[in-house]
Amino acid sequence: MAYKSYSMELAGRTLTVDIGRVAKQANGAALMHYGETTVLCTATASDKPREGIDFFPLSVEFEEKMYAVGKIPGGFNKREGKASENSVLTSRVIDRPMRPLFPKDYRNDCTLNNLVLSVDPECRPELVAMIGSAIATSISDIPFCGPCATTQLGMVDGEFIVNPGQEVWDNGQLRLTVASTSEKVIMIEAGADEIPEDKMLEAIYLCHGINQTIIEFTNKIVEEAGKPKHEYTSCAIPDEMFTAIKEIVPPEEMETAVFSDDKQVREENIRQVTEKLEEAFADNEEWLAILGEAIYQYQKKTVRKMILKDHKRPDGRQITEIRPLAAEVDLIPRVHGSAMFTRGQTQICTITTLAPLSEKQKVDGLDAFTTEKRYMHHYNFPSYSVGETKPSRGPGRREIGHGSLAEKALVPVLPSEEEFPYTIRTVSETFESNGSTSQASICASTMSLMAAGVPITKPVAGISCGLVTGDTDDDYIVLTDIQGLEDFFGDMDFKVAGTKDGITAIQMDIKIHGLTKPIVEEAIKRTREARMYILDNVMLPAISEPRKNVGKYAPKIIQMQIDPVKIGDVVGQRGKTINSLIERTGVRIDITDEGMVSICGEDEAMMAEARRLIEIIVTDFFEGQVLEGEVINIKEFGAFLEFAPGKEGMVHISKIARERINHVEDVLTLGDRVKVVCLGKDKMGRVSFSIKDVK
């Protein structure tokens, strides 16, 4: 392929795409330049389908290389290791809009790789990779119903900023990512500071409009540099097999099998259906090999028909009805805060842990502005929550994604460090799962934070809507609070979290080629109605406001501001002073470069003592000041006292007692604690103290 370069103006900066310059052996490759950000985006696919699978094996990678920001990786090996959380989350955002645009019966292995070569903080590499992946796939010979395009939107002081730089993205009021095809919105992801629903819709469709200009640009590239799409082996279920299955298991029998609000009952019904069909097809090895997929497709067609044509949900609920809800707090002793939220057969328990600010998570990545995190939300999904058995191998991409979504939803309501000087971690344990555990995690985490005494500004709730579509754009049904079956067989999982005043997070996954504006509007309206119901009727009755104080077993923290010039006095030579303070009081002491001192401990008396000692260390002696000190050294001419670690003074022998004494030892011994008054400085500029003049 001959080398060609294409450029367009995008949000005030030049986007340049080099085709045929590098990575020519990939099915499709685009070297992307946006500002000084450079990302190599490639799309490759295997020649033949992978045998024995019933899904499209798509893998998306976002490779962060530290050389892109002029850094050498940390650690012993000094090279990049496993993907960072940001890399995993970016890969997911690329995957979600593109996966539905590949043929549903395509089984060839496909990899979209995005290698970050350089980073301009004003042009986020994540956005460049999203656009580049779509371009690389569109020009390749891989079957793909694109192109699609992605735009990001920030907001500062109520004004939208298209494709903002990293600093605005991190600190603005909105972090919105929208992917579109030429006709419809295909993916939405957002973190927001309580943005009203109408403002969010305006932002979504502003991005959708900008995406159309990128798609026009991509179409021009495809027209000139695109390859013909290759033929592939279809893995669709034969029509004659479906006909045979329906004769053995009539549609009404399948409806009975899937129509249950109990997941275990439904699974047992399907197991019996499967055994019946396995027995019927015992002599047909070809059909037996794909029977599982065929039964899945039969269930899907049945559920979709029941919902779309009959308005009948598998568990018997109304279209807008939420499953039975329950909430409770303080179910786990000794932890700093705990809460459990149950919605049908979805049950999440969230545990909150508080720690000093020094426990912030250090972040080593391509973002120059984010080097540490004060709030962490972690989500776990054990196999027992769905009645399965498999070993735990740590969090996967799904767990990382769900944790990030809940974290994003709760960050806007957290108190500032000045208001609440703690590092905060919430962990959501999935006890039971049957749809939308991420949104249940948000509800449980809100209550857990309030139970732990974290003064969040407002409670946050989350809910998910589903979708079943027919043959035309106006033939659809939006479902409130989808369970697992409706998620598997439906077309959309539209998750929205927020407070009473606005949205704090959105994540939209779909399996079709996009959503019309009426569907998006209805989904956002439905989620708000459900969110208000959950807050008012379930969460707030369980715990109406944050507790005034942290729990018995949580660390207590007091803060004090000192002159930054005095930090060295508190720390002492090689840490001698601060280590002595810690040993004496049993507290933990952290000091920022700005002079903010955090004293953390469980014994409030010892915390107060540590504060008193630090105040002495950082306060210059002045005339009339009364102090208490310990005798640490005795000389012929007087005694040396320590008032605080590293803070000493001397009392002359003439100032020890009202009567004349010949020897200091006649009155004082080592270890005595005595009160003294500061007399000011003598003629030589030395500070002197007196015991006898204490009133």
C-alpha positions as CSV (number, residue, x, y, z in Angstrom):
1,M,0.0,0.0,0.0
2,A,1.3,3.4,-0.9
3,Y,1.9,5.9,1.9
4,K,-0.8,8.4,2.2
5,S,-1.5,11.1,4.8
6,Y,-4.9,12.6,5.6
7,S,-5.7,15.6,7.9
8,M,-8.7,17.3,9.4
9,E,-9.3,20.1,11.9
10,L,-10.9,18.7,15.1
11,A,-11.7,20.9,18.1
12,G,-9.1,23.5,17.1
13,R,-6.3,21.0,16.5
14,T,-5.1,19.0,13.5
15,L,-5.8,15.3,13.4
16,T,-3.5,13.5,10.9
17,V,-3.7,9.9,9.9
18,D,-0.8,8.2,8.1
19,I,-1.8,5.1,6.1
20,G,0.7,2.7,4.6
21,R,3.6,4.2,6.5
22,V,4.2,1.6,9.2
23,A,2.9,-1.9,10.3
24,K,2.0,-2.9,6.7
25,Q,1.6,-6.5,7.6
26,A,-1.4,-5.8,9.8
27,N,-4.9,-6.1,8.2
28,G,-5.3,-2.4,8.8
29,A,-3.0,0.2,10.4
30,A,-3.3,3.9,11.1
31,L,-0.5,6.1,12.6
32,M,-2.5,8.8,14.4
33,H,-1.3,12.2,15.2
34,Y,-3.3,14.7,17.3
35,G,-1.3,17.7,18.4
36,E,1.9,16.0,19.6
37,T,0.1,12.8,20.7
38,T,1.0,9.9,18.5
39,V,-0.7,6.4,18.6
40,L,-0.2,3.5,16.3
41,C,-3.6,1.7,15.8
42,T,-3.7,-1.7,14.2
43,A,-6.4,-4.2,13.4
44,T,-5.5,-7.9,12.7
45,A,-7.6,-11.0,12.2
46,S,-6.9,-14.7,11.8
47,D,-7.5,-16.4,8.4
48,K,-9.9,-19.0,9.8
49,P,-12.5,-19.1,12.6
50,R,-11.5,-20.5,16.0
51,E,-13.2,-23.8,16.5
52,G,-15.4,-24.7,19.4
53,I,-16.5,-21.2,20.4
54,D,-19.9,-19.5,20.3
55,F,-18.7,-15.9,20.6
56,F,-16.7,-13.4,18.6
57,P,-13.1,-13.5,20.0
58,L,-12.3,-9.8,19.9
59,S,-9.3,-8.5,21.9
60,V,-8.6,-4.8,22.4
61,E,-5.3,-3.5,23.8
62,F,-4.2,0.0,24.8
63,E,-0.5,-0.1,25.5
64,E,0.9,2.6,27.7
65,K,4.6,3.1,27.2
66,M,6.4,5.3,29.7
67,Y,8.8,6.6,27.1
68,A,5.7,8.4,25.6
69,V,6.0,10.9,28.6
70,G,9.8,10.8,28.9
71,K,9.8,8.4,31.9
72,I,11.5,5.1,32.8
73,P,9.2,2.6,34.4
74,G,9.6,2.0,38.1
75,G,10.2,-1.4,39.8
76,F,13.1,-3.8,39.6
77,N,12.8,-4.7,35.9
78,K,12.4,-1.1,34.7
79,R,10.0,-2.1,32.0
80,E,6.3,-2.1,31.5
81,G,4.4,-4.9,33.1
82,K,0.7,-5.8,33.2
83,A,-1.8,-3.3,31.9
84,S,-2.7,-0.5,34.2
85,E,-6.3,0.1,35.3
86,N,-6.4,3.1,32.9
87,S,-5.2,0.9,30.1
88,V,-7.9,-1.7,30.9
89,L,-10.7,0.9,31.1
90,T,-9.6,2.5,27.8
91,S,-9.6,-0.9,26.1
92,R,-13.2,-1.5,27.3
93,V,-14.3,1.9,26.0
94,I,-12.9,1.1,22.6
95,D,-14.4,-2.4,22.6
96,R,-17.9,-1.5,23.5
97,P,-18.9,0.6,20.5
98,M,-16.9,-1.5,18.0
99,R,-17.9,-5.0,19.0
100,P,-21.6,-4.7,17.8
101,L,-20.4,-3.5,14.4
102,F,-18.7,-6.8,13.6
103,P,-20.9,-9.6,12.1
104,K,-22.6,-11.6,14.8
105,D,-21.6,-14.9,13.2
106,Y,-17.9,-14.0,12.8
107,R,-15.6,-16.3,14.8
108,N,-12.1,-15.3,13.5
109,D,-9.8,-14.1,16.2
110,C,-9.4,-10.3,16.0
111,T,-7.1,-7.9,17.8
112,L,-7.2,-4.1,17.9
113,N,-3.9,-2.9,19.3
114,N,-3.2,0.7,20.2
115,L,0.4,1.6,21.0
116,V,0.9,5.0,22.6
117,L,4.1,6.5,21.3
118,S,4.0,10.0,22.6
119,V,1.6,12.1,24.7
120,D,0.7,15.7,24.5
121,P,-1.3,16.5,27.7
122,E,-3.6,18.7,25.6
123,C,-4.6,15.7,23.3
124,R,-5.5,12.7,25.3
125,P,-4.1,9.4,23.8
126,E,-7.3,7.5,24.8
127,L,-9.3,9.6,22.4
128,V,-6.8,9.2,19.6
129,A,-6.8,5.4,20.1
130,M,-10.7,5.3,20.0
131,I,-10.7,7.2,16.7
132,G,-7.7,5.3,15.3
133,S,-9.1,1.8,16.1
134,A,-12.2,2.6,14.1
135,I,-10.1,3.9,11.2
136,A,-7.7,1.0,11.2
137,T,-10.6,-1.5,11.2
138,S,-12.6,0.4,8.6
139,I,-9.7,0.4,6.1
140,S,-8.8,-3.2,6.8
141,D,-10.2,-6.3,5.0
142,I,-11.9,-7.4,8.2
143,P,-15.8,-7.5,8.0
144,F,-17.0,-4.4,9.8
145,C,-20.2,-2.4,9.6
146,G,-18.5,0.9,10.4
147,P,-17.1,3.4,10.5
148,C,-17.8,4.8,13.9
149,A,-16.3,7.8,15.6
150,T,-15.7,9.1,19.2
151,T,-15.8,12.5,20.8
152,Q,-15.1,13.5,24.4
153,L,-16.6,16.5,26.1
154,G,-15.6,18.4,29.2
155,M,-17.2,21.3,31.0
156,V,-15.8,24.2,32.9
157,D,-18.1,26.8,34.5
158,G,-21.1,25.4,32.6
159,E,-19.3,25.7,29.2
160,F,-18.7,22.6,27.1
161,I,-15.1,21.9,25.9
162,V,-14.7,19.5,23.0
163,N,-11.9,17.0,23.3
164,P,-10.4,18.7,26.4
165,G,-6.8,18.3,27.5
166,Q,-5.9,16.1,30.5
167,E,-6.1,18.8,33.1
168,V,-9.6,19.9,32.1
169,W,-10.7,16.3,31.7
170,D,-9.5,15.5,35.3
171,N,-10.8,18.7,37.0
172,G,-13.9,19.8,35.0
173,Q,-17.5,19.2,35.8
174,L,-18.1,16.6,33.0
175,R,-16.1,13.7,31.5
176,L,-18.3,12.5,28.7
177,T,-17.3,10.0,25.9
178,V,-19.8,9.4,23.1
179,A,-19.3,7.0,20.1
180,S,-21.6,7.1,17.1
181,T,-22.2,5.6,13.7
182,S,-23.4,7.8,10.8
183,E,-27.0,7.5,12.1
184,K,-27.1,6.7,15.8
185,V,-25.3,6.9,19.2
186,I,-23.6,3.6,19.9
187,M,-21.8,4.1,23.2
188,I,-22.0,6.6,26.1
189,E,-19.7,6.8,29.1
190,A,-19.7,9.7,31.6
191,G,-18.6,10.9,34.9
192,A,-20.3,14.2,36.0
193,D,-20.7,16.5,38.9
194,E,-24.5,16.2,39.2
195,I,-25.3,17.3,35.6
196,P,-29.1,17.7,35.0
197,E,-30.6,15.2,32.6
198,D,-31.5,17.8,29.9
199,K,-27.9,19.2,30.0
200,M,-26.5,15.7,29.7
201,L,-28.7,15.0,26.6
202,E,-27.5,18.3,25.1
203,A,-23.9,17.2,25.6
204,I,-24.5,13.7,24.2
205,Y,-25.9,15.0,21.0
206,L,-23.3,17.7,20.6
207,C,-20.7,14.9,20.6
208,H,-22.9,12.9,18.1
209,G,-22.9,15.9,15.7
210,I,-19.1,16.2,15.9
211,N,-18.8,12.5,15.3
212,Q,-20.4,12.9,11.9
213,T,-17.5,15.1,10.7
214,I,-15.0,12.4,11.8
215,I,-17.1,9.7,10.0
216,E,-17.0,11.8,6.8
217,F,-13.3,12.1,7.2
218,T,-12.9,8.3,7.8
219,N,-15.1,7.5,4.7
220,K,-12.8,9.6,2.6
221,I,-9.8,7.5,3.8
222,V,-11.7,4.2,3.3
223,E,-12.7,5.3,-0.2
224,E,-9.0,5.9,-1.2
225,A,-7.1,3.5,1.0
226,G,-9.5,0.8,2.1
227,K,-9.2,-2.9,1.3
228,P,-12.1,-5.1,0.1
229,K,-13.6,-7.0,3.0
230,H,-12.7,-10.7,3.1
231,E,-15.1,-13.6,3.0
232,Y,-15.5,-15.6,6.2
233,T,-17.1,-18.8,7.3
234,S,-20.5,-18.1,8.9
235,C,-21.2,-19.8,12.2
236,A,-25.0,-19.1,12.1
237,I,-27.3,-21.8,13.2
238,P,-28.9,-23.6,10.2
239,D,-32.6,-22.8,9.7
240,E,-33.5,-26.5,9.4
241,M,-32.1,-27.0,12.9
242,F,-34.3,-24.3,14.4
243,T,-37.3,-25.9,12.6
244,A,-36.4,-29.3,14.1
245,I,-35.9,-27.8,17.6
246,K,-39.3,-26.1,17.5
247,E,-41.0,-29.3,16.6
248,I,-39.5,-31.0,19.7
249,V,-39.8,-28.0,22.0
250,P,-42.7,-25.9,20.8
251,P,-42.6,-22.1,21.5
252,E,-45.1,-22.3,24.3
253,E,-43.0,-24.9,26.1
254,M,-39.9,-22.6,25.8
255,E,-42.0,-19.7,27.1
256,T,-42.9,-21.8,30.2
257,A,-39.2,-22.7,30.7
258,V,-37.9,-19.1,30.7
259,F,-40.9,-17.5,32.5
260,S,-39.7,-17.4,36.1
261,D,-38.4,-14.8,38.5
262,D,-36.0,-17.4,40.1
263,K,-32.8,-17.8,38.2
264,Q,-32.2,-21.4,39.5
265,V,-35.6,-22.5,38.5
266,R,-35.2,-21.1,35.0
267,E,-31.8,-22.7,34.7
268,E,-33.2,-26.1,35.7
269,N,-36.0,-25.7,33.1
270,I,-33.4,-25.0,30.4
271,R,-31.3,-28.0,31.5
272,Q,-34.3,-30.3,31.0
273,V,-35.0,-28.8,27.6
274,T,-31.3,-29.3,26.7
275,E,-31.5,-33.0,27.8
276,K,-34.6,-33.5,25.7
277,L,-32.9,-32.1,22.6
278,E,-29.6,-33.9,23.2
279,E,-31.6,-37.2,23.2
280,A,-33.4,-36.2,20.1
281,F,-30.2,-35.3,18.2
282,A,-28.1,-38.1,19.6
283,D,-27.2,-39.3,16.1
284,N,-26.5,-35.9,14.6
285,E,-23.0,-35.0,15.8
286,E,-22.9,-31.8,13.7
287,W,-26.0,-30.4,15.4
288,L,-25.0,-31.6,18.8
289,A,-21.8,-29.6,18.5
290,I,-23.8,-26.3,18.1
291,L,-26.8,-27.3,20.3
292,G,-25.8,-24.9,23.1
293,E,-25.7,-21.9,20.8
294,A,-29.0,-23.0,19.2
295,I,-30.8,-23.2,22.6
296,Y,-29.3,-19.8,23.5
297,Q,-30.7,-18.3,20.3
298,Y,-34.1,-20.0,20.8
299,Q,-34.3,-18.6,24.4
300,K,-33.3,-15.2,23.0
301,K,-36.0,-15.2,20.3
302,T,-38.6,-16.4,22.9
303,V,-37.7,-13.7,25.5
304,R,-37.6,-10.9,22.9
305,K,-41.0,-11.9,21.4
306,M,-42.5,-12.1,24.9
307,I,-41.3,-8.6,25.8
308,L,-41.8,-6.8,22.5
309,K,-45.1,-8.3,21.3
310,D,-46.7,-9.4,24.5
311,H,-45.2,-6.9,27.0
312,K,-44.5,-9.8,29.2
313,R,-41.2,-10.0,31.2
314,P,-39.7,-13.4,32.2
315,D,-40.3,-12.7,35.9
316,G,-43.8,-11.3,35.4
317,R,-43.0,-7.7,36.2
318,Q,-44.4,-4.7,34.5
319,I,-42.2,-2.9,32.0
320,T,-41.4,-0.1,34.5
321,E,-41.4,-2.2,37.7
322,I,-38.3,-2.6,39.8
323,R,-37.6,-5.9,41.5
324,P,-38.1,-6.2,45.3
325,L,-35.6,-4.0,47.2
326,A,-34.0,-4.2,50.6
327,A,-31.2,-2.3,52.4
328,E,-29.4,-2.5,55.7
329,V,-26.3,-1.1,57.4
330,D,-23.9,-2.2,60.0
331,L,-24.2,-5.9,59.2
332,I,-20.4,-6.5,59.7
333,P,-18.8,-5.8,63.1
334,R,-15.4,-4.0,63.6
335,V,-15.1,-2.7,60.0
336,H,-15.3,1.1,59.6
337,G,-18.6,1.0,57.7
338,S,-20.8,-1.6,56.0
339,A,-24.0,-1.8,54.1
340,M,-25.9,-4.3,52.0
341,F,-28.3,-3.6,49.1
342,T,-30.5,-6.2,47.6
343,R,-32.5,-6.0,44.3
344,G,-34.2,-9.2,43.4
345,Q,-31.5,-11.8,43.1
346,T,-28.7,-9.2,43.0
347,Q,-27.1,-8.6,46.3
348,I,-24.0,-6.4,47.1
349,C,-22.3,-5.8,50.4
350,T,-19.9,-2.8,50.5
351,I,-17.3,-2.3,53.2
352,T,-15.7,1.1,53.8
353,T,-12.2,1.5,55.2
354,L,-10.7,4.8,56.3
355,A,-7.0,5.6,56.6
356,P,-4.7,8.6,56.8
357,L,-4.1,10.7,53.6
358,S,-0.6,9.1,53.3
359,E,-2.4,5.9,52.3
360,K,-3.4,7.4,48.9
361,Q,-2.8,5.2,46.0
362,K,0.2,6.1,43.9
363,V,-0.6,6.2,40.2
364,D,2.2,5.7,37.7
365,G,0.9,6.3,34.2
366,L,0.8,8.6,31.2
367,D,-1.3,11.2,33.0
368,A,1.0,13.9,34.3
369,F,-1.7,15.5,36.4
370,T,-3.0,12.4,38.3
371,T,-0.3,10.9,40.4
372,E,-2.3,9.6,43.4
373,K,-5.9,8.7,44.3
374,R,-7.6,9.5,47.5
375,Y,-10.7,7.4,46.9
376,M,-10.7,3.9,45.6
377,H,-13.6,1.6,44.8
378,H,-13.0,-2.0,44.2
379,Y,-15.5,-4.5,43.0
380,N,-15.3,-8.3,43.3
381,F,-17.4,-10.9,41.5
382,P,-16.8,-14.4,42.9
383,S,-18.1,-17.4,41.1
384,Y,-20.5,-18.5,43.9
385,S,-22.5,-15.3,43.3
386,V,-23.9,-17.0,40.1
387,G,-23.9,-20.5,41.5
388,E,-20.7,-21.5,39.6
389,T,-17.3,-22.8,40.7
390,K,-14.0,-21.5,39.5
391,P,-10.7,-20.5,41.1
392,S,-10.2,-16.8,41.9
393,R,-7.4,-15.3,39.9
394,G,-7.8,-11.6,40.9
395,P,-9.9,-8.9,39.2
396,G,-10.5,-9.2,35.5
397,R,-11.5,-6.4,33.1
398,R,-15.1,-6.7,34.1
399,E,-14.3,-6.2,37.8
400,I,-12.0,-3.3,37.1
401,G,-14.6,-1.7,34.9
402,H,-17.5,-2.1,37.4
403,G,-15.3,-0.7,40.2
404,S,-14.3,2.3,38.1
405,L,-17.9,3.0,37.2
406,A,-19.0,3.0,40.9
407,E,-16.0,5.1,41.8
408,K,-16.8,7.6,39.1
409,A,-20.4,7.8,40.4
410,L,-19.4,8.6,44.0
411,V,-16.4,10.9,43.6
412,P,-18.6,14.0,43.0
413,V,-20.3,13.7,46.4
414,L,-17.2,13.0,48.5
415,P,-16.0,15.7,51.0
416,S,-12.8,17.6,50.4
417,E,-9.6,16.6,52.1
418,E,-9.9,19.7,54.3
419,E,-13.4,18.7,55.4
420,F,-12.5,15.0,55.9
421,P,-8.7,14.3,56.0
422,Y,-9.0,10.6,55.2
423,T,-8.1,8.2,52.4
424,I,-11.2,6.2,51.6
425,R,-11.6,2.7,50.2
426,T,-14.9,0.9,49.5
427,V,-15.0,-2.7,48.5
428,S,-18.2,-4.1,46.9
429,E,-18.5,-7.9,47.4
430,T,-21.0,-9.5,45.1
431,F,-23.0,-12.0,47.2
432,E,-25.5,-12.8,44.5
433,S,-25.8,-11.7,40.9
434,N,-28.7,-11.5,38.5
435,G,-28.2,-8.3,36.6
436,S,-26.8,-4.8,37.2
437,T,-24.5,-5.5,40.1
438,S,-22.5,-2.3,39.3
439,Q,-25.5,-0.2,40.1
440,A,-26.3,-2.1,43.2
441,S,-22.6,-1.5,44.2
442,I,-23.3,2.3,44.0
443,C,-26.3,2.0,46.2
444,A,-24.5,-0.1,48.8
445,S,-21.4,2.1,48.7
446,T,-23.4,5.2,49.4
447,M,-25.0,3.7,52.5
448,S,-21.6,2.2,53.6
449,L,-19.9,5.6,53.3
450,M,-22.7,7.3,55.4
451,A,-22.5,4.5,58.0
452,A,-18.7,5.0,58.2
453,G,-19.2,8.7,59.0
454,V,-18.0,10.0,55.6
455,P,-19.9,13.3,55.2
456,I,-20.9,12.9,51.6
457,T,-22.9,15.8,50.2
458,K,-25.8,13.7,48.9
459,P,-26.7,10.1,48.5
460,V,-26.2,8.5,45.1
461,A,-28.3,5.7,43.6
462,G,-27.9,3.7,40.4
463,I,-30.2,1.7,38.1
464,S,-30.0,0.1,34.7
465,C,-32.5,0.1,31.8
466,G,-32.7,-2.4,29.0
467,L,-34.0,-2.5,25.5
468,V,-35.7,-4.8,23.1
469,T,-36.0,-3.6,19.5
470,G,-38.1,-4.8,16.5
471,D,-37.7,-4.4,12.8
472,T,-38.1,-0.6,12.7
473,D,-36.6,2.3,14.7
474,D,-39.9,3.0,16.4
475,D,-40.6,-0.6,17.3
476,Y,-39.0,-0.9,20.7
477,I,-39.6,-1.3,24.5
478,V,-37.4,0.2,27.2
479,L,-37.2,-2.0,30.4
480,T,-36.6,-0.6,33.8
481,D,-34.2,-2.6,36.1
482,I,-33.1,-5.4,33.8
483,Q,-32.2,-8.8,35.2
484,G,-29.5,-11.1,33.8
485,L,-31.7,-12.8,31.2
486,E,-33.0,-9.5,29.8
487,D,-29.4,-8.2,29.7
488,F,-28.2,-11.4,27.8
489,F,-31.0,-11.4,25.3
490,G,-31.7,-7.7,25.1
491,D,-30.1,-5.0,23.1
492,M,-28.9,-2.5,25.7
493,D,-27.6,-2.1,29.2
494,F,-28.0,1.6,30.0
495,K,-26.6,2.3,33.5
496,V,-27.2,5.7,35.1
497,A,-26.2,6.8,38.6
498,G,-26.8,10.1,40.3
499,T,-28.3,12.2,43.1
500,K,-31.7,13.9,43.2
501,D,-30.1,16.9,41.5
502,G,-28.3,15.2,38.6
503,I,-26.3,12.5,37.0
504,T,-22.9,11.5,38.3
505,A,-22.1,8.5,36.0
506,I,-23.4,6.8,32.8
507,Q,-22.3,3.7,31.1
508,M,-24.1,2.4,28.0
509,D,-23.5,-1.0,26.4
510,I,-25.5,-2.1,23.4
511,K,-25.5,-5.0,21.0
512,I,-27.1,-3.3,18.0
513,H,-26.0,-0.6,15.6
514,G,-26.9,2.3,17.8
515,L,-29.8,4.0,19.6
516,T,-32.2,6.7,18.3
517,K,-32.6,9.9,20.2
518,P,-36.1,8.9,21.6
519,I,-34.6,5.7,23.1
520,V,-31.8,7.6,24.8
521,E,-34.2,10.2,26.1
522,E,-36.6,7.6,27.5
523,A,-33.8,5.6,29.1
524,I,-32.5,8.7,30.9
525,K,-36.0,9.6,32.0
526,R,-36.7,6.1,33.3
527,T,-33.5,5.8,35.2
528,R,-34.2,9.1,36.9
529,E,-37.6,7.9,38.0
530,A,-36.2,4.6,39.3
531,R,-33.3,6.4,41.0
532,M,-35.7,8.7,43.0
533,Y,-37.8,5.7,44.0
534,I,-34.8,3.7,45.3
535,L,-33.4,6.7,47.2
536,D,-36.7,7.7,48.9
537,N,-38.2,4.3,49.6
538,V,-35.2,2.1,50.3
539,M,-31.8,3.7,50.9
540,L,-32.8,6.8,53.0
541,P,-35.1,4.7,55.3
542,A,-32.0,2.5,56.0
543,I,-29.7,5.5,56.8
544,S,-30.9,9.0,56.3
545,E,-27.7,10.9,56.6
546,P,-23.9,10.5,57.2
547,R,-23.1,9.7,60.8
548,K,-21.6,12.7,62.7
549,N,-18.4,10.8,63.7
550,V,-16.4,7.9,62.3
551,G,-16.9,4.5,64.0
552,K,-15.3,3.1,67.1
553,Y,-12.7,1.1,65.2
554,A,-11.9,3.7,62.6
555,P,-8.7,5.8,63.0
556,K,-9.2,9.3,64.3
557,I,-7.5,12.2,62.6
558,I,-6.8,15.7,63.7
559,Q,-5.1,18.3,61.5
560,M,-3.0,21.3,62.3
561,Q,-1.3,23.8,60.0
562,I,2.3,24.8,60.7
563,D,4.6,27.2,59.1
564,P,6.3,25.2,56.2
565,V,9.6,26.7,57.4
566,K,9.1,24.7,60.7
567,I,8.7,21.3,59.0
568,G,12.4,20.5,59.5
569,D,12.0,21.2,63.2
570,V,9.2,18.7,63.5
571,V,11.0,16.1,61.4
572,G,14.4,16.6,63.0
573,Q,17.8,15.4,61.8
574,R,17.3,12.1,60.0
575,G,13.8,12.0,61.4
576,K,14.9,11.8,65.0
577,T,12.3,14.3,66.3
578,I,9.2,12.9,64.5
579,N,10.2,9.3,65.3
580,S,10.5,10.3,69.0
581,L,7.0,11.9,68.9
582,I,5.5,8.8,67.3
583,E,7.2,6.5,69.9
584,R,6.1,8.7,72.8
585,T,2.5,9.0,71.7
586,G,1.8,5.9,69.6
587,V,0.2,8.0,66.8
588,R,0.9,8.3,63.1
589,I,2.1,11.7,61.8
590,D,2.1,12.8,58.2
591,I,3.2,16.3,57.0
592,T,2.6,17.7,53.6
593,D,5.0,20.1,51.8
594,E,2.5,22.9,52.6
595,G,2.8,22.3,56.4
596,M,-0.4,20.5,56.9
597,V,0.1,18.0,59.8
598,S,-2.2,15.0,60.2
599,I,-2.2,13.1,63.5
600,C,-3.8,9.7,63.3
601,G,-4.5,7.3,66.1
602,E,-7.1,5.6,68.2
603,D,-6.3,7.1,71.6
604,E,-7.6,10.6,71.5
605,A,-5.6,11.6,74.6
606,M,-2.4,10.6,72.9
607,M,-3.4,12.4,69.7
608,A,-4.0,15.6,71.8
609,E,-0.6,15.1,73.4
610,A,1.1,14.8,70.0
611,R,-0.6,18.0,68.9
612,R,0.6,19.8,72.1
613,L,4.1,18.7,71.6
614,I,4.2,19.7,67.9
615,E,2.8,23.1,68.9
616,I,5.7,23.5,71.3
617,I,8.2,22.5,68.7
618,V,7.0,25.0,66.1
619,T,6.4,27.9,68.5
620,D,9.4,30.2,69.2
621,F,10.0,30.8,72.9
622,F,8.6,34.1,74.2
623,E,8.7,36.0,77.5
624,G,6.1,34.9,80.0
625,Q,5.5,31.5,78.2
626,V,4.9,28.7,80.8
627,L,6.0,25.3,79.8
628,E,6.5,21.9,81.4
629,G,9.7,20.0,80.7
630,E,11.7,17.0,81.7
631,V,15.2,17.3,83.2
632,I,17.5,15.5,80.8
633,N,20.9,16.8,81.8
634,I,22.4,18.4,84.9
635,K,25.5,20.7,85.0
636,E,27.2,22.7,87.7
637,F,25.6,25.9,86.4
638,G,22.1,24.6,85.8
639,A,19.8,22.0,84.3
640,F,18.7,21.3,80.8
641,L,15.0,20.5,80.1
642,E,13.3,18.9,77.1
643,F,9.9,20.4,76.5
644,A,9.2,18.3,73.4
645,P,11.3,16.1,71.2
646,G,14.1,18.3,69.9
647,K,13.0,21.3,71.9
648,E,15.3,22.1,74.8
649,G,16.1,24.9,77.2
650,M,18.3,25.6,80.3
651,V,17.5,26.9,83.8
652,H,20.4,28.6,85.5
653,I,21.1,27.4,89.0
654,S,20.1,30.8,90.3
655,K,16.6,30.4,88.8
656,I,15.8,27.0,90.2
657,A,14.7,27.8,93.8
658,R,13.8,30.9,95.7
659,E,16.4,30.2,98.3
660,R,20.1,29.9,97.5
661,I,21.3,26.4,96.5
662,N,24.8,25.1,96.1
663,H,24.2,22.2,93.9
664,V,21.5,21.6,91.3
665,E,21.2,18.0,92.5
666,D,19.9,19.3,95.8
667,V,16.6,20.1,94.1
668,L,16.5,18.3,90.7
669,T,17.2,14.8,89.5
670,L,17.2,13.4,86.0
671,G,13.7,12.6,84.8
672,D,12.0,15.2,87.0
673,R,9.1,17.0,85.3
674,V,8.9,20.7,86.3
675,K,7.1,23.9,85.1
676,V,9.2,26.8,83.9
677,V,8.5,30.3,82.7
678,C,10.4,31.9,79.8
679,L,12.3,35.0,80.9
680,G,13.2,36.1,77.3
681,K,16.6,36.5,75.9
682,D,19.7,37.5,77.9
683,K,22.4,39.9,76.7
684,M,24.0,37.3,74.5
685,G,20.7,36.4,72.8
686,R,20.2,33.2,74.7
687,V,16.7,32.2,75.9
688,S,16.6,31.7,79.6
689,F,14.0,29.9,81.9
690,S,13.1,30.0,85.5
691,I,11.5,27.6,87.9
692,K,11.3,29.9,90.9
693,D,9.4,32.6,88.9
694,V,6.5,30.4,87.9
695,K,3.3,31.9,89.4
